[in-house]
């Protein structure tokens, strides 16, 4: 039988484990981590980061915008804390895309490529995941909270580069990563399982080899208290948990911080519910907590926490969505899909502070300065992380594909030189 | 499909949409709404023939089956070809616009004709595909195969053992334990799937229920004294094949020593193994 003690003795011989046990980062400073706060559904740019206080009522909507700490940048009055730290962030207000459908828009933003019927492109998290994990690498390189968007997966890359989904709401009192505690029956049958695999011979494909590595990881995560602690928000003080906000986005952002601190390379936080075709003002400002309030609290807490822990140069944070929403309020009081203009907030490692890129017209319909494509943005984030933009990936049948779109150009204004 | 306008697409989609909750309470009167006016969209068929009248729901089915057009047939032929061969002729399978042609238009046309000729008989369509030369070609690359001499076939030599989809995996487990798992499908991400297999307790729970399929095999022991028979039945149940000699040699002592418990553990180990979790 494979006992926990035997397992830990084996694992402790590996060079990376002491770092993990001490909570030290496994990555060098040149290998920055990325947190993507994904506002799933299409976040209204006008009601968040590109307010139009001078526009007609049917454009500016019911929510009032106020000038932030960055001159000329108007944020919703429901984002007061974010408005106060804008001078420490980079804001791109001129993201423009031809993809106004949820799936296609998300694909473009998360992979830097427009969808293709012949190729499934990898997401940014999978691109940043190393090719070789090494047998038994204990923690996943790419984690999605609570789950991964369909286009935030590995695409044509091997399964080893896909996200690990924690599969639950970190704000719930009983939150724990699903199935992370070893079952007695599984421990009893592990030696039989090893025999089954041994008799099956070598893996016949990348996916089978990946499965073997994931089995090692699963065993480690099941049996190691240290690995479980990484995902345990109860290790945080009540004050810290409260500062982030006690609901889904806040606690997910806090978990993301714990994970990057523990060596995870990419964390995707998927915050659903931004597809406001109806009653958008009410949807953004009512509820428990109101959506904008949750966003305001979580993002500013993450910003402060990273700085306090000295992680602000090691972690890059991107807040994005698949597209913006229509400038004009529709008859149901909502805003529909609008890919011609949207806003993306960035801060942290590799990025300059207090920079605003681009500008939309008076109604927020389209960029009038410095239009930026999702491919440019993708390229910029990879640049901030120190990734090789010239790198060529290969599909399973050997087709070479550049990491970034050939026409994409990084936004130099926001990248540290 | 490029011939229709957005308004017509919306009207057709209204047949399939669910009513939405009204923010003010209750459900909304319509299902879909015109973006410009907010008015409810009335369900309507796409105009295949300018003279065709608007039809109620039951006429939709007749319209699909009347053979006067081939969109339904194209969709079915394309989907079944994709399911059986592993690659759709039109990909993405939902995108039948003129701007997304089939990778082999003549083949798709032939399948559509066959489907129409047999009055939409799915069994005959499937038979046509699985008895074709293309379907019989080996997809496994390697030496000693005829693929290298067949330029058309070498492009099929792309077989890759892939993990079962969540739905496939759930049904495969259910077929072994002889009971339904909870509605939620197993996770798709591979690491989460491994944790699910090892620790969710669902597989072991199913194997522990009285009367499950593995217990039925254990009951053979009441009538047949040879554990080899139980092992063979277990492999057939879980992996749809007989055990290899090396497997029989490795696992028979477990069955002889631990009886029904060993059988259950081995069933679990086989289900957690590579072979059960992969499409080969």
Interface residues (C-beta under 8 A of the other chain):
Chain A: X117 X118 X140 X144 X148 X159 X160 X162 X163 X164 X165 X167 X177 X178 X179 X180 X181 X182 X183 X185 X186 X188 X189 X192 X193 X195 X196 X197 X199 X200 X203 X204 X205 X206 X207 X208 X210 X211 X212 X214 X215 X217 X218 X219 X221 X222 X278 X279 X282 X330 X331 X332 X336 X396 X397
Chain B: X23 X33 X35 X37 X38 X91 X92 X95 X100 X158 X160 X161 X162 X163 X187 X188 X189 X190 X191 X192 X193 X194 X195 X196 X197 X198 X199 X200 X201 X204 X244 X246 X247 X250 X251 X254 X265 X266 X268 X269 X270 X272 X273 X274 X275 X277 X278 X280
